[in-house]
């Protein structure tokens, strides 16, 4: 993306602290967090290493590397985490502390859906196995079986059945961990209709695109525009007012000359450039920019000032694709 600067660096750091640390967690972190083992000072195991990795993501673990040894620094980090989460401060990782650590992971996890890969998916699969989907493979790939299990869980918990694992689905998994209940075997979901999304044209040079930016229609609050598609996305925020910023988006919109513009950076393979959107908490906007870190169902919303961008931070929002 064209913008840079201190404000952006801070917002990106906040947005990626957890996900960048999560990749070093053992693949079976969920199993470590869901057993009855109480972890105390002096122990050495993979379970301790899992706890250290999560504490490191919170910023409470001071060591550069996680070594699996429950020493004084780990004890202090546990106590700080317990204090921050209104738990009994004893430096011991028991049932309540593990539950709080699970909640921390889930709140900071990216949205997961069909096609997702990696340790985050392996963690989800372990969690699903822990609540009753015993036949689910733990292979780190969000395929048909994982999606069917997610849809079955969503149906049982009477939440939106979309096969996407976001905050509401993670919350339902947490409730099942605390209060187990029998779950039906996953049933194959009906084929999901896929829309033929026209791929955006090759982005021209900024100077060639500039005239088109002036013709971009602004959607006024008084207009009623129908949504053709809705989904949840991970969002961050940025500003064009920083050292070295050109102030011009990938589609030629000059944000310095149009400080009140509602512009969103998107992955064009998911949301074609030029698409009109409505973003929960942000309003009507246009998909007018791209970015190297904006992949899949992730968006970056534009603000004219640094304080507003930092205040937005990182959040999961509903995105409506408009006609």
C-alpha positions, 0 to 999 in steps of 0.5 A: 500500500502506498502509505507509511509512517508512525501511526500506521506502524503502530496500528499494524503492530496492534493488529498483528501482535497476536497472529504473528506470535500464534504461528509458533504455538504447537499445533496441539495447543487446544489439547494442552489448554483443555486438559486437567493438568495444573501447571506450576513453577518448576515444571517443564513440558510442551504445555508450559511452552504453549502457555508461554507462547500465548503470554508472549502474544499478550506482551506479558512474557519477557523472554525472547524464546519460549523454552517450556520451563516454568520459571520465575519469569513465567510465574510473574507473567501468569500473575500479571495475566491473572491480575489483568483478567480479574482472576485469582492471582496465584501464578498457577495455570489451572482451569480458570486461567486456561479458560481465560487464555482460550478466550484471549486466543479466540478474541484475537483470532482472524476469521477462518473459512473454507480454504484457510490454512495453518496453525490457526485452523489446526487449533480450530480443529482441535477445539472442535474435537474437544467439544465432540467432533471426534472424527475431524482431522487435525491437518491445518486445512479448512476443508469440507469436513471442517466446514460441515462441523462448523455449520453443525455447531452453528445450527445447534447453537442457533447462530448464523449458519455460514460456515465462517468462524468469527467471534460468535462461533468462537464464543459458542465453542467456549460455552460448549467447553464449559458446558458440554452437550451431545452434538449430532454428526456433521451433515454435509452442507448444501452446495453454496452458490458462488457468485461470478465476480468479475475480476477488476481490470489491470490497475493503470498508472496513478496519473491515468486513473486520476480523472476517473476518481473525480467521477466516483459517485458519493453515496449519500445517507439519504439514498437506499441501496440494496445489499447483494452480499454480506460477510464479516471481515477483519478490519484495520485503519490507515491515514494518508498524512504521514512522511513519504505518503503520496496521498493517492490511492491505487485507483487515483483518489487523492485523499489529501484533496478529499480528506472526508472521502470514505475509501477502503483498501481491499483484496481485489480478488474478494472485492473488486476495485470500484465496488460500493460498500457499507461497512458497519461502524464506518458507513458507505464507502468505495473500494478504492485501494489495495495493500500487500497485507490486505488479503482475503476477507480483510479491509483497511478503512481510511481516516483523515487523522491519526487519532481516528485511525488508532481509535479504530484499531482492529475489529471484526465488522460486517461488510455489505456489497451494494448494488 
